[in-house]
Amino acid sequence: MQAAIYLEETKEIRRISEKYFEVRGCTTTEDRQKILYFGRNYEDSEPMFDTLVEYDVAEGKNKTLIEGGKLQISLAKYVGEKVILLQASQLKSSATENHDLYLYHRDTGELELMAKPDGMFTTMLDVDSVKTGGQGVKVSGDCLIGAVIRGCRTVFDEVNVTTKTIRTIASVDAFMSLDVFGDKIYTFALENYQLTELYRIDRKSGQKEKLTDFSSDYMGTHKVSLPEKLTFSASNGEEVDGFVIPPVDEDKTKKYPAVLLIHGGPKWAYGSMFTHLKQCLAARGMYVIYCNPHGGDGKGNSFLEMVDRWGCEDYDQIMEFTDECIRLYPGIDENRLGVTGGSYGGYMTNWIIGHTDRFKAAVTQRGICNLTTEGLISDFGDRVMKQSSGDKTPWNKEEALWDHSPLKYVKNVKAPTLIMHSDRDYRCPEIEAFQMFTALKQTGVDTEMILFHGDSHGLSRNGKPSHRIVRINAIIDWMGKYL
């Protein structure tokens, strides 16, 4: 992505960023006379750190504010007349750490570390009932307001650059986007196990008011099963949050199959909000179980650290969570377990079926099976290798990447596996699906693949409605067939 301006008088589009500068974020001053953008300038291997640039519209010139090699930037906003608020990191511990808040003083060029909140703006909980897009943060006066994941909920924080304080305003189960007008926040959010609605939140009191009622028709004509929170202490001492959704109209005298869901990321998280897939599975007479294992968002940097640990603590905690669900819910038939997940959840689905026979059916969605090919082809570039394996590459520690690749363990797979992928998925390219599909076929596993034409990595959230329906029905049918 490049930065450009449109000249209305001449109807000319003029690029303002350099030819090989990948722009990762862009904003303007209120009068639109200054353009702030950040990104990475490279022709070969992508660097991990960003350059911050300001373009003066009147002068037609760029000015570098922060040179590359110092900070990885995820957010840059003008706040007030004198300050640029940055969400950024020096990556001193790992490539997956949360970013801190910095103040760049425009008059002096000084960069000041303001706070280390151990959480990041512009993150979202895993949800497939998306109504709209929009912005994740908004500047209002000398404050920036944005959403952060804490635990299993989304909180709205207000960062005041004058007082250098952070104040939590309110929380919701999950949110899509927000805007701010005066002392009110308007947000599309999910709350109280309803579909996406528009809410108004008072910035001072945190009081929430629901302004729309899109959910009533659907909820009035469909049965839902509410999630029950299940938090447990894992064997490594970490507290892991999870949820269990019983089958709709459960008969306590009967046993039911259970489907384990695994979120993407791994820096992502599940919450208690409504999701279509979970409810469709529950409506078909299945328990739905899901948790936020090590590597997930909302619990700080120590919980996030995953370098050299993909398939380690995360796998152990997911298996322990499954055991805990079976122990506490006698209605679960432990001989009829299924597993599914997308992106990193697809990676973990591939990993799980190569390391245990306890799951009798699997659906791997937009997943990864080979860290080497993923690191060489993904639009993330070698960031995938850095986040999963640190400084290991196919040319210095190829065995480490292979050891953490599910493809290595395909010979152990017994579970019938459905593979689902989109042909315009550039985050986890379709070659990952074809490798897994071919390997499973060659080893004699009952395998099918569905390839969605024209959709991207975000199929489950913002794909074509027809494809999203096919996806959910295919998962239900596959689980129903084998469980």
N, C-alpha and C positions, 0 to 999 in steps of 0.2 A: 504494500500500500504506500502511495506517495501523497504528499501534501501539495495542493494547488489552489490558486485563486481564480475566480471568474471575473473578468473585466467587462462590466456591462456595456460600456461605451463602444468597445471594439468587438464585443462578443468573443473574446479570446480566453482560453484556459491556459494559465501560465503556471508551470510547476515551480514550487518554491523550495522543495527539498532536493537534495543531491540525487544523482541518477541511481546510486546503489544504496540509498538510505531507505530502510524499511520503517515506515511510520507506524507506531504502535498506540499512539494517543494524540489527540489534538483538541485545543480549545482556543478561545479568544478573550480579549478584554471586553468589557461591557460596550465600549464605543467601537469595537471591532477594528481598531487601528493597530493592534498587536496580536499576532498569532503565536501561540505556544504549542510546540509539538516535541515529541520525544520518540526515540527509536534507535535502530542499530545500523551503522554504516559499514557495509561489507560486500565483497564480491565472492569470497570463498566460504570458509566455515563461519557460521554465525557466532558472534561473541555473546557472552552472557550479560554484559552491561550495556547501558543505554547512554545516549547523548541527548541533552536537553537544549533545544534551540528556540530562540524567539525571532520572529520575522516582523520587521517594521513595514507596514503597508505603505506609508508615505514615502519612505526612503527606498523601499524595494530591496532591503538588505536583510540577511540573516545574521544573527549574533549567537554564538555558542555560549550558553550559560554554564553548563556542566559538561565537561569533556567525558567521552566514553572511557570505560575502565574503572569508574569510581562507584557507580550505583546501578543496580537493576531497578528500573522505575515501572510501577504499575498504575500510577495515577499522578497527574499534574494539573493543578487548577489555580487560576488567579483568585485570590481571596482578599478583597479590599484593594487599596491603591498600592500598597508597598510590598505585599507578600505573595509568594507562590507556595502553595502547600503541595508537598510531594509525599506519596506513599512509595517507599523505596527501601532497598536493602543493600548492604555491602557483602552479603552472602558469606559471612564469616564462619557460619556453622555448616550450612549445606544449601543445595540448590532448591530445596523445598520449604525453606523457612518463611515465616510470616514477615511482611515488610513493616518497617517503622514509619513514623511520621516526621518529616523534615520541613523546616521553613527556609525557603530561599529568599533572602532580603534583596529586593530589586535595586535599592539605592546603593548598597555596599557590595553586593555579590557574595555576602557571607552565607554559608550553609549551616543551619543550626538544627541539631537533633532535638525535636520537640517532645516526643513520647515514643514508648515501645509498648503499644497496646496488645501485642500478641494475638492479633486478629486483623483481618483485612476487609476493606470495603470492596464492593463490586463482586462479592461471592454470593451464590444462591444455593439453597437446599434443593435436593433432587425432587423434581415435580414434573408431571407430564400433562397437567391440565392448565396449560398456558393460554391466557386470553389475549395478551398484548405484549409488545415490546416497550422500549422507552429507556430513560436514563436511570442509572443506579445511584448517582450522587447529585447534589445540587448545592450551589453556593448561594448563601443569603446573607448579605452584609459582610460581617467579619467572621462568619461561620460557614463551615461545610457540613452538610447533613448527608449521611449515607447509612447503608445497611451492612451489618456484620453478623456472621454466624457465631452464636455462643451456645454450646451444648447442642440441643436439638431444635433451637428456635432462632428466628431472625430478630435482631434488635436494631433500633434506629439510634445512632449516636450523633451528637452535635459536637464538632470540633471548633473551638473558639481560638483563633490565631492571636487575638489580642491578650486574652487572659491565659492562653496556652493550657487550656483545660479541655477535658472530654466529658460530656454528660450524656447519659443514656436517657432517651425520651420515652420510648415505649417498645413493645415487642409484639410480633405476630408469629403465627406458625410458619409462614413462608411469604415471600414477596416477589413481585415481578418487576415493578418500576415505581418511581416516585417523582413528585414535583413539590415545590414549596412556594407558597404565596403568603407573605407576611408571617403571621404566627401560626399558620396551618400547614401541615404536610398532607398531601394527597397521594395515596398509594394504591396500586392494584395489588391485593394481597389475598392470602388464604388464611382463614381463621375459623375456629370452631367446626372443623371438618365440613366446610362448605366449599363450593367452587370459587374461582377468582371473583372478588367483588371490589368495588371502589370504596375506600375508607378515607375519612378525614381525621387527622390526629392533631390535637392541640399541642404545640411545641412546649408550652409551659407546664401543663398538667399531665400530659401524656394520655389524656382521655381519647378513646377511639369512638368514632361514629360511622356506622355502615350506611353508605349512600345509595347503594344499588341492591337489587335482589334477583340476580340472575339465577341463583341456585334453586329457588323454590320449586319451579316446575320439574326440574330433574329429580331433586330430592323427594318431592312428593309422589313421584311415580316409580322410584327405584329403591330397592332395599340396600342398605349399606351395613357393613359390620365395622364397628369402631375399633381402632387399634388400641392395644393395651401395652403400656410401657414395661419393658423388662430390662433392668439394669443389673449387671453382675460384675463380680471381681474376677478378672482373668488370672491365669496361672502366673503371669509375670507381674501381678500386682496392680495393673491398670484397671480402672473402672470403665466398662464398656456399656454404652446405651444401645438398647434394641427395642423392637416392637413385635407384637404378635397380633395378627388379625384372624379371628376364628372364622370358620365357614358361615355364610349366611344361613340362618335357621338351623344352627347346629343342634344335633340330637346328642345329648351327653352320654347316651348309651352306645354310641357308635364310634368307630375309628375312621379317621380321614387322612388322605395324603397331605403333605406339606411341601410348599415350594419356598426355597431360600432365595432371596433377592440380594444382589450385591451392587452397591452404588459405584459410580465412576470416579475419576480423579487420579489417584486416590484422595486428593485434597478436595473432598466433597463430603456431603453428609445427608442422611435421611432424617426426616422429622415425622411429626404426627399428622401432617396435612393430608388432604384427599389426593389420591392418585388413581387414575382409571385402571391401570393394569392390576394393581393390588385388589381393587374391588371386583374386577371381572373374574379373577382367580377365586376369590372368596365366594362369589355368586355361583361358581361351578363346583362348589363343595370341597374346597381346599383351604387348609391353613396357609397363611402367608406370613413368613418370618423374615426379619431383616434387622441388621445392626450396623453400627458405625465402628469398625475395628481400627486398630492402630494404623495411622496414616491418614485418617479422616480429619475433617475440619471441625472447628468449634471448641477444641480443647488445648490449644497452645502449641508452641514449637516442639516441645519434647514428644508430644503425641504424634506430630506430623512427620518426624524424621523417618525416611524410608530408604535412604541410600544403602545398597547392598542388603536390603531386607524384604524385597518383594517376594512373596511366597513364604515368609517366615512368621513373624508375630501376627501378621494379618491373617494368614491361613489358620494358625493355632487358635486365634480368638474367634474366628468364624466357626470353626469346628466346636469349640467350647460353648459358644452361643447356641449352636444346634443341639448339643447335649442338654443344655439348660432348658431349652424349649420343650424337648421331649420329656424331661423330668417333671416340669411344672404343668404341662398340658397333656394329660393322659389320653386325650382324644386324637393326638398325633400318632399315626402309624409309622414307626421308625423304619419299616420295610418299604415304605412308599414315599421316598423323599426325592424331590427334584431341585435343580439349581439353575439360576439364570442371572445374567447381569450384562451391562453394556459398558464399552470402553475399557477402563481399568476393571470394571465388573466383568467384562468379557474375558479379559486376561485371567482374572481369578477363577472364573468358571472353567476355562481351559486348564488352569493349574490344578484345581480341585479334582476334576475327573481323572487327572493323571496321577493323583496321589491317594485316592481313596475310592473304594467301590460302594460306599454307602448310598450314593445317589443313583437312582435308577433311570433318570432322564435329565438331560441338560439342554439348555438353549443359550448359545453364546452369541451375543449381539455386539456388532462393531468392535470386536475384540482384537487383542494382540496375541500372537503365539510365538513370535521370534523377535527378541530385543535387538538383534543386529539389523535385520531388514527394516524393522520399525524405525530405528535410529537413522537409517540411511535414506528412507523414502518419505517419512512423515513430514507434514508442514511444520511440525515442531522441530525438525532437524535433529541434531544430536542432543537437544535438551532432554529428550526421552532417556537417552543413555546416561546423561549427567544426573537426572533426577532418580533414576533407578539404580545406577551403578557407579556414580561418582566420576572418577577419572579413568575408568576402564573403557576401552574401545576394542573393536575387533582386531586391532593391530598390536595391542600390548597385553590384553587380558581376555582373549576371546573365549576362554573356558568359563570365565565368570559370567559373561553375558549368556552363554549357552546354558549354564547351570540354572539360571533364573528364567529360562525360556520354556513355556509349557510344551513346545514342540518336541523337546528332548524326551518328554515322558509320555508321548502318545502311545507307545507300545503297551502302557499299563491301562489304557482307557477301555472300559467295558460299557459305560452308559451310552445308550442311544442319544445322539447329539444332533440338534438342529442348529445350523449356522445362519445368522441373519446379518446382512451387510448392505451398505449403500455404495453405488459405484462412483459417487462424487464425495466420498469420505476421504478427506485429505489428512485428517488427524490420525486415523488408523486406516491406512489405505487397504483396498480390497485384496491386495496380495496376501495380507495376513489371513483373510478368510479362505482364500484358495489354498494356501499352504496347509492350514488345519484340515480343510475338507479333503484334500488329496491324501494327507497322511492317515486320516481316519479311514478312508476308503481302502487304502493299501493294507491297513492292519485289520480289516474286516469288521469295523464297527458300523452299526446301523446309523447312517448319516444322510442328511439332506441339507441343501442350501437354498436360501431365498435371497436373491440379489435385487434390491430396489433401485430402479433406474431413475436417475435425476435427483435423488435426495442426498443429503449430506450427513455429517456426523451427528447432527442434532435431530435425526429422524423422529425419535420418540417424543420430542418436545415441540418442534416446529416443522415437521415434515408434512407432505401432502396428506390431507385427511384420509384419503382412500388408502394410502400406504400405512398410516397409523392404525387404521381398522384392521388391515390385513395382518400387521405385526401382532397386535393383541390376540386376534383370533388364532393365528398360527401358534403362538406360545401356549394358549389354552388347549388347543387341539393336541399339541405334542405332549404336554403334560398329561392330558386326559387319556391319551393312547397308551402311555407307558406306566402311569401310576394308578 
